[in-house]
Structure formats: C-alpha cells, structure tokens
Amino acid sequence: MLFEHKVANACTSAGGGKIVHESQIPFDKLKSEDWVGPWTRAFMDLLKQLPQGLKDNISSLCIDGTSSTALLVDSRRGDILAPTKIYNEDQGADAFEATKAIAPEWHCARGSTSTLAKLINWHNSGTWQQAKEDGYSPVLLHHADWLASLLTGRRDTSDWNNTLKLGYDPEAQCYPDWLLAQPYAGLLPPRVLEPGKAVGTVTDQMAELTGLPKACTVCAGTSDSTSAFIAAGVQGPGEAVTSLGSTFAPKLLSKTRVDNAFYGVYSQRIGDSWLVGGASNTGGAVLKEFFTSDQLKELSAQIDPDQPSGLDYYPLTKPGERFPVNDPHLEPRLTPRPESDVLFLHGMLEGMANIEARAYGLLRELGAAPLTKVYTAGGGSKNPAWLKIREKKLGVPVVASTQVEAAYGSALLAQRRAAMPV
C-alpha cells in the first residue's frame, strides 16, 4: 500500500509479481481536521475493497509513504499529540539554522522541511515536553509507520529510508552521536528496520475489523520514491529510473553511497546498494504552461527526434534550480521562440533531455555508478519522441517502465525482498 499527499493506493501481487488486485482512493482533509482522519478512512476503505477471498490469503503487507511527513504519537495508547507536519511544510528559518548547527554539511536532514526540522520545532514549542507532563510517552512516527502501527499495535518502529531526513545512518544502522546528544533524542523511533523486514503481525482486534488474517506479517516500509523505483524493475547498479511528472527526479542504483547537500543529492539504502538521486525544477509543469495534454500528444507526433532543434533551452516555470545546477536565481531559458509550435516543443524536450544527461553526469562525477540504462515513469514515459531524444542525449537505452504505480513496489517489498535489485 502507498500513501501519498492526496491519494492512497493498494496493489496486491501473487508469486512472480503478478498483480491480482489494484485500487485507489483520492482524499482531501477537511479544513477543520488533521490529516489523521482522512488517512484512517482511506486506509480502512482500501482494506474493505479487497475481496475477502483475496484477503484470506494475504501473508504479508507493506505500507509506504511520502518521507518527511511526521506525527507525534503516544507510544503506549496511540493518541495523536500534535497536528501532523506534512512533507513539504516549511518549519522556518530558526529550525533550518538549528539543523545546520548539528547535522553534517552533506546531510539531507539539513533543511527547513526535513523531519529533523519538524522534530526541532516540536521541541522548541514545548509540545512534547507538555505531553510528557500530561502523562503521555511521545514518539515521532512517519505516516507510513503510524498506519502500520494501526495493524500491529507497535508504535516504536520505522525504516531506513523514512528516517533518513531525521538523521538516521542506514550504513551504520544507528542514530549518529550528533543526534543522540540532543535533548529530544528520546522521541526518535527506537526500532529502525531494513525495508521489507517484519514489524509484527496483525492484532486480533484489527484482524476482526479488517478481515486480514491474524498471521499476516506487516513489513517495514520505505519512502514513496524508493517504492516507485522498486516497481520499475531495475536489475542492478548503473540502472536508473527517471520520474517525469510536474518536476524531474533521476534516481540511480549504485554500490557507492553519494551525499551532497549543495546539489540536494542523497542516497537511500536498498539492500546492499544505494539509490542515489536529486530533483530538478524542470518537468511536465513547464510543458503544461504552454500546451494542453492533447496538444502535447499531437505536436510530439510531428517531431523528428533524429534531427536537432537548434535551440538551447533550460525549461523552468520560474527562476531557481538546485540540481544539476545549484542556482536559486537561474532564469528560465525559453527564447527565441520559433513560429512553429512543433519546433518550440522539440526545443523544450531537448532542453529537458540535456538537463537529464547533465544530472546523471553529475551523479557519476560525485562517485555514483556509471549509467547503463534508464527506466521512465510518469507522464513522459508515454511520449515516444521524447524517449528517443533522451536516448540520444544519454547514450544508453531508455525504456518506459512496465509498472508505474509505486504501490506495486510496496507489494514486491512485502514479498520479503525477493524482487529487490541487490
């Protein structure tokens, strides 16, 4: 199962990775309530949608979610002790400076939206201290951790990748000394597991409520981006997945860990390998400023990918870029605009392909594995002309992912890492 900001997805697979059931529930929180209510309802609705005959045979289950979405929870009874902090919720300059004061210069926990910044704000506001005075035992959980706890009753467990922006070291498999020395260290999830490892089994109460077997194992999850990577079917180091949505996110499997805060590059652990990636501000959002979906399809069909456009674009919706160029003032470059919309789109697609090639080149310069193949997920995977342009720029095969739903990666992860690329 995969829980993102406004949609929940479920995917059930059998042996060999065959999909036997899929469902999706979009949701929005009401202005008067926290995210916990919508998440709970969507979670229960997804489980109810599973045919009982299928539920009877579910042996393992994994819940993944957007990293850096965090809750403050009572570890004994499960009470929610503070409003949820969403993944992209800016915690302000003071929290940002506090992360920089304690986390290493290269660490992805340094940031105003990191989980560490959220924990610092709960500390600075006295939220967890007041909860302790009121008799609670506060602990920080990511929303995937919390949803899993509804099934297992365990409110002490997270995973390698969701805890990364909190400060956890997946290589040493422990919290670093600089984090344990902080006054809020007692709020860290005490049990951090490799994604796919068993957290526990479904409680009697939840088995009766959901129809899941009591023997069903709930596995440690991972972040949504890692789940999508697993779903793509990557086989080994050097292979990558480029997600082409509103923005552009390249992720490369490597035996070498690479972290570089200047470019926003960090590594998530997958088995004995590392998923190295960053995020650019170019992507589909730029295209949609100029063209509708129908226009993109019609114009793309007229592009000759074997002929260069002769244009030199850097497509952005507004000034500012971080990866593969770190320049908060970088201006979009979309001129000169030719009279032909086909040529204009051709130039934009080439510009994005150049950015992608530069991104993978930078990952290599920083120490990651050399690129050998790229799988594509997102809307851009359905554009044959763009795939061909990218293949020429990257110099490696570029293919559309056969499975594009990150929830499928969650299902594979629940199969005890049998399909993990290690």
N, C-alpha and C positions, 0 to 999 in steps of 0.2 A: 504494500500500500504506500502511496505517496501523498503527502500533504504539503501543498504549496500555499501561496498567499491567499488565493481566492478560489481554489479548486482542489478537490480531493479525488484521487484515482485509485482504483483497485484493479489488480491483474492477478489471475490465478493460473499457474502453469503446472503441467504434469512432467513426468520424466522426459528428458531430452529437450526441455524448454518449450514444449508445445503449449500454446495458450488455449485454455479451456473456458475462460470467462474474463470479461472486462466490463468495468462500469465507471462512471464519472459523476460527481456531484459538485456543481458550482455553488459557491456560497458567499455571502457578504454578512458582515456583522451589522447589527443594528446600532444606531448612534448611542443608545443608552446602555449597551452591554459590551463586555470584553470579548476577545476572540474565543475564549474558552467554550462558551455556549455553542456558537456555530461549529467549532471543531468537533465537539462532542456529538452534536446531532448528525453531522456529516459522517463521522466515524461509525456511529451506530446504524445509520441508513445504509452505508456501504456493506456492512456485515449482514444486514437484513436482506439486501438484494442478492446475496449469494444463495443459490438453490441449496436446500437442506441436504440433498444427496451429495452435493459437492462439499459442503461444509463438514459433513461426517468424515470425509477422507483427507481433510487438511492436516498435515503432520507438522508443518512449520509456517511461521508467518513473520514478516519483517515490515517495519514501518519506517519510512524515510521522510525527511522534510528539509525545508529551507534552513540552512545553518544561520546562526546568529539570531534566531527568534527564540526568546527565552522567557521562562516563568520562574517565579519564586513560590515554592511549594512547601507545605508542611510534610516532612518525610514520614511522619507517623500516620496521619489521617488523610493526607492528600488535599487539604484545604489550599486554595489559591490565596496567597498572602499579599499580592500586589498586582496591579494591571500588567498585562502581557506587554513585553517590549518586542516589537516586530523587527525583522531582519534589517530593514533599511532605516530604522528610526534613529535619527541623529541625536547623540547624547550630549552635544555641546562642547564648547572649547575646553572647559575645565576637565571633563572626563577624558577628552582626547589628549590633553597635555599629561594627564596622570598615566595614561597607557604608555606614552613615550618615555616617561620618567622611570618606568620599571621594566618594560619589555625590551628585548634586544633590538637593535636598529633594523634588522632584517625581518622581524617577526610580523605576521599578519594580524596579531592581536592589537597592534598599534593602529588605532583608527577610531573615529567618532561613532561608527556604527558596529564595532566589534562587540562580541559577547562580553569581553573583559570590560569595555567601557560601560556596558549596561550594569554589570556587577558593581563597578565602582560607584555608579550613581545610586544604586540601592544602598550602598554603604554610606555615601555622603549624605543621603537624605534621612538616614537613621531608620530606614524601613525594616531591615532585617533585625536590627537591634530591638526595635519596638515589638516585633513579632516574638522574639525570644522572651522579652519581659512579659508578654501575654501568654506564655506557656507553650509556644509552638517551637518546632525544630526545623527552621528554614533550610532549604537546599535549592540550588539553581538546577533547573532541568530545561533542556531544549524541548520544543513542542513535540518532536518525534519521541523523545524519551518519556514525556508525560503521557502521550497517548498509549505507548506500550505499557506504562505503569497501570493504566486502567484495566488491562487484561491480566497482568501478573501480580499486581499489588506491591511491586518493588519500586520504590521511589529513591533509588540510590545509584542508578546505572545510566551511563551514556556510552558513546563510542568514540573511537579515534578521531573521526573526521568532524563530527559536530563540535567536539571540544577544542578543535584546533585554534579557533579565534577566541577561545577563552584562555589559551596559553599552554594547553597540554602538549607534551612532546611525544608523538607517536613512535619516534625512533627509539627513544629510551624507555618508552611505555610508562611514563610517570609525569607528574606535575613538576616543573623545574623549581629550583630553590627560590628564585626571584619571585615566584608566585606564592609558594608556600609561606614565605616570610610576611605576607600581607595580612592585615587584621581580619579580612573577610575570607581567608583560606578555608575556614570551616564550612563555607557554603558550596564549595566545589563538589561535584558528584564524586563520591568516594570510589566508585567502581566504574572503570572505563575499559570497555571491551573492544576487541577487534570486530569490525562489521561482519555479521553473519554468525557470531558466537552466541550460544544460548544465554538468554537473560533469565528465563524461567518458563513455567507453564501457565496455562490459563487457570485462574482461580475457579472454584466451584460456583461461586455466585455469577461470575461473568460467563461461564460455560452455559449456565441455565438461561441467562439473559440473552446471549448472542447465538446460541446453538452450536458454538465451536466445541470440539472435543476437549475434555479436561487434559488430555495428554498432548495437546497441540503446543509445540515449543515456540515461544516468542523470541526472535533473534535480535541481536543488537543491530541498529540501523546504520545509516550514513547520511550524507548530505544529498540534496536533490541532484546536484551536478554530477556527483560520483555515481549515483544510481543511473542517470541517463547514459553515462559513459559505459557502465556495465551492460546496459541494454543494447548498445550499438554493436556489440560482438567483437570488440578488439581482441586480437590474439596474442600480442607480445610487444615488448619495448620497441619504440620507434613508430608505432601506430598511434594515430591521434583521432580525436573527434572534435570537429568544429560545429558549435551550435550557432545557427544563423537565425536568430529571432530579431527582436527590436534592436538588440545590440549583438556584438560578435564575441564569442568566447572560445578560444582554442585550448584544448587540453591534450597533453601528450603523455603517453606511458613511458616511463624511464626507470632504469635501475639506479639512477643518481638523483638524489633529492636536490631541488633548487628552490631557494627562497630569496626574494629580492624585493624589499618593501618599496624601493624607489619606483619600480615599474608595476607594483601591485602583483608580483608573481609569487605564488606559494604552492606548496606540494601537499597533497593528501595521500595518505598511505593506502595502497591496495595490495594486500598480501605482503610479498617481499619487494614490491615495486612502488613507484611513486607516480601519482597523477599530477603533472606539472602544468600550470596554466595561469592565464591572466584574462583580462577583459578589456576590449576596446569599445569606444563610444560610437563607432561606425556600425552599420547594420540595416535591418529592414525598416527601421523608423525613418531613416533618411529617404529611402525609396518612396515610402508612403506619403511623404510631404509633397511629392511631385506626381505620383501615379496611383491610380486605383489598382486593386488586385487584378481586375480584368485587363487593364491597360498593360500591366507588367507582363502578363501572360502573352498578350497579343504582340507587344513590341519585342519581347525576348525571342519569340519565334522567328523574327526577322533579322536577328543579329547573326553575323558570320563570325564565330569565335576564332577562326583561323586568321582573321585579319585584325591588326591592331587598330584601335580607335584613333590614335594620335593625340589623345587628351591626357592630361596629367592631373587627376582629381584626388582630393582627400575628403571623401564624403562624411560630413558630420551635421547633426541637426543644430548645433550651437558651438561656440568656442569651447575648447578644452579637450584634452586627450591625456591618457595615462599610459596606455600600452598599445603598441610597442614604442610609442613616443611619449615621454613624460613632459607635457607642456600644458598647464592649465589654461593658457591663453591661445593655444593653437587655433587659428581661424579655419573654418570650413573652406575648402578649395573646390569650387564647382563652376569655375569660369575658365575660358569663354564657353558660353552655352551655344551649341550649334542649332540651326533651324530644325534639323531632324531630331525628333524625339527618340528614334531608334538609336541614333548615334550618341545622343545625350545619355540614354540609359546604358549603352555599351561602355561609355567612358566611366560611368559610376560603378558598374560591375567590375571593370578592370581596376579601378582605384581601390575597391574593397579587396580584390584578389591580391593586389600589391601589398596592402596592409597585412593581409593574412600571411603572405610569404615573408614579410619583414618580421612578423610576430614569431613564426616558427624559427626563423633565422636567429632571432634574439634569444629564444629559449636554448638553442644549440650553443650560442656564444656564452650563455650563463652556465653551461655544463650539462644540459639535458641530452638525451639520446638523439642521434640524427633521425630526421623524419623519413619514414619509408612508405606510409600510406595514410590517407585521411578519409575517415567516415564523416558524413554530413548529416546533421539532424536539424530540424526546424524547417521553416517555410522555404529557405533557399535550396533545400535538397531536392525540390521539385522543379528546378529550373535547369534544363539540360545545357543551355548555352553557358550559364554561369559555371556549371560543373566543369565544362570544357575549358573555359577561360582560366579557372582556378588550377586545373590540372597542368596547364601550360606554365603558369607562373610558379607553381610549387615544384614542378619537376618530379612528382610522384603520382601514383594512381589516386583519384578522388572518386569515391562512390557514395551513393545515398545509403543511409542506414536502413536495414530491413525492418528494424524495430525502433520506433521513435518515441515511445512512451517510457518515461523514467520509471513508472510503476512496474514495467516488465523487468527492469533491473532489480527492483525490490524483490520481485518473485524469484529471480535467479539467486539473489543473495540469500533468500530463505532456504534455498536448496543446499545449504551448508557449503557455499563457495565452490560447488562443483563446476560452475561455469565461469569462475573468476579468472581473469587474464593474469597469471603469475608465472 
